[in-house]
Structure formats: structure tokens, C-alpha cells
Amino acid sequence: MNIRRVFKSAKTKSILTYWYQGIRYRPVLGYNLTTDQEREAALQIITAIHANTAQRPRSLSEAPLSPAPTDSTFSAFIPIYLQYLKAKRPNNDGRNEVILTKHIAPYFGNMRLLDIRLEDGLAYLAKRRGDVTGPQDKQRQVAEGTIERECAVIMAVLNLAVDMDRLDKNRLKRLPVPEYVKRERVLEGWELVKLREAASPNVWRLIMAALQIGLRENKLIETHEEWLMQRGDGWWMAPAPGQTKIKGVPKTIPLNTLAHEALFGRLSRIGGRFFSQWKNGNSIKHTWTKTCERAGVQDLHFHDLRHTFTTWLTQCGVDYAVIQTLKGEPLPGSAKYYIHNWDGRLRDAVTRLEAFTRALLNAETTAQVPLTATQVPPSYVEQSLSMRNVVPRDRIELSTPAFSGLCSTN
């Protein structure tokens, strides 16, 4: 039994969800009821359901009742979830299926959906925090972000079971899911020089493309020669749309000289993908780790280059709105529907970025780029944040350029 309250038209509607003999009942108990009134109304309705069900004759030709939704096990429901996921996101990367197969199904697989309690979720968290991953000589604990994604998959499966009437409610809704702490690692100038010395030509091309174009790792490896077009002011890229709405991809990106050289390299090409030697981000992990070890660079993920791309644009004096556009993120409010013709601002931004990068590669102690950026009010940034992922104010570093309204010139 579950009583849910819905606020609508200045009234609170109480809805009862009750399962009996494999059938779900959802009667309305009333409006603006107290807790005692809800329980009394629910008791009357449940009594009536039992009485009417006992009096109803059952013929031999009547189809048998469908089995109670609680008879399904977690493993038996996984194919249904994967079928739904494929229909919702045909081009999904398959990570959810891998997570289910390797981690979730071995733990929850034999449990009935109804038997999965909050205690089981807490035990799963304790188990995953005690597990280790990585090669034998460099084993480490499972990252909080990895556990967070696994919990998200568990919630998705259970919530779908509730929506498909295979489960009355999700009993892991109160599970204290770990919070992934976003990285703030930015590539230093000396590290860039060391990577140039240690990286192979193809890896260095990929690094420079990430620093000058700003796409995510998988999208960068996916870049194709057909995405490029030449205009009067130079080369432009029109990348394919992202797989999800969350990961924004810009419609067009101007390419500076460093980006163009990084894509085409020094050897002749026959067309196709620029980085066809790698299939996706997973296929370059080992090469990236070895490159960082040879360069003496510690704790640098490839995605940190995207953080570096954005940070360097800020140091070059590029407006916050231009940076958002280069990253493929929508502007806050309705202004995004009326502001057009960004080409000149985008081209100016990547030109500044090229000058800044060349200064670092030349080992200049202070990279000087003309600054003409406008101040960014805090309200501008706060409005652009999704309310689902808003960060508490006590966890925000107010000295960052986005919140102080000042652009660093270091």
C-alpha cells in the first residue's frame, strides 16, 4: 500500500496504490485529507476490494490472473530494460549494459524485485567501496563517480519496473548515492612542453586538437574529413550531433592554424576519420597513461584537456557567452533564440587561443594576449545552471572568473 499526494489547482489529492491478486488499484481517497483521514479512507477501500474480489465468480473460460509483479527477478527484468533503453537511445554507448552485466546482475540478479530493500542497496555500496580496480601493480579503489553511475543504472531499472507495473515502488529511492566531485585539473605550460617531447606524433595531434577545438574525447576521435568546410575566414568544422542532450556539441567550430595542423598532420591522407587508429576513448587509455608517465605528468586525464581549453579561453579574455557557444552549451533565458551571427566572435576566440598556446609552447613565462572581455554577472551563470544539478553555494569557489566577474591575466 502506498499513498501519494498530488498538488493541483490549490488542492491536495490523495491517491492510493494497492496491489491485490496481481491487480493494481489506484483509487482517489479524497482532497485535502489529513493523515488519519487518508488511512481511514484507504482501509475502507481495501476492505471493499477484498470483499468484491471474493464475491466475483470466476468462470473456467476466464484467463488466469497475471502473475504478481513481485515474482520477477532483477535478472529477468534486465532484458526489458535494455529493450527500452535501445528504443529511447538507439545510439547509446552500451555502458549501462556493461555495468549491469559485470557489477549489478551478479549482486542483485537472483533477488525478486520486491525483495530488494534499502539494506541491500547499502550493502552494495559497502561492497563496491571495498573493491579494487586497475592493473595488479597499480590497483586502486573504485572511484565515487563510477559507483554513482552504477547506482543511476539501478535506479533506472527499478523505476522502469514501477512504471511497467512490475513493482509497487522503488525501495532504494533513499539510497545515499555517492556524489562525484568534479575535477578542476588544468594543464600547465611546462606540462604541455613535456607532453610534446614524450608523445608520439599521432598522440600529439590528438592533444593539440583537444586544446584548440574543445570537443570531448569520443567526439574528437570521431572527427571526419566530411565535417570540414572552408569559408572566407578559414576552415570550419560542423561536428555530428551528440548522442544525448546533456552532452552539448556546437553546430560549427572555427579552426585556427594549430587545429588544422593537428587534424591533417604532416603526412598525406586519403580521407575519412582523422584519428582512425583509435575506435573510441577506451582504446587510447593505455597510450595516454604511458605518454603521461614518460612526460612526468601526474594525475592528468584526457578530459582535463577540455577543462584546459575553457580555462585558457577565459585567460585570453574571451566572453563567457562565446565560451558557452564554443562548447555547445545553450545560453540562459530566451536570448539564445534572438542572438545570431556568432562567426566573428568565435573566430576571434580561437585566434586568441592559438596565440596563447604558441606562447606556452615557446616556453614564455607570461603569455600575453589582448584582453577585451566583458564582466560576467553572477546571475548570468546561476540562470544557466540546471536546477537538477545545482551546486550548493557553500561548495562554489567564488574566486573563479565565472563568479567574480573578473578574467585572470596570468
Buried (B, 14 or more C-beta within 10 A) or exposed (E): BEBEEEEEEEEEBBBBBBBEEBEEBEBEBBEEBEEEEBBEBBEEBBEEBEEEEEEEEEEEEEEEEEEBBBEBBBBBBBEBBBEBBEEEEEEBBEEBBEBBEEBBBEBBBEBBBBEBEEEBBBEBBEEBEEEEEEEEEEEEBBEBBBBEBBBEBBBBBBBBBBEBEBBBBBBBEEBEBBEEEEEEBBBEBEBBBBBEEBBEEBBBBBBBBBBBBBBBBBBBBBBBEEBBEEEEEBBBBEBEEBBEEEEBBBEBBBBBBBBBBBBBBEEEEEEEBBBEEBEEBEEBBEBBBBBBEBBEBEEBBBBBBBBBBBBBBBBBBBBBBBBBBBBBBEBBEEEBEEEEEBBEBBBBBBBBBBBBBBBBBEEEEEBEBEEEBEEBEEEBBBEBEEEEEEEEEEEBEEEBBBBBBBBEEE
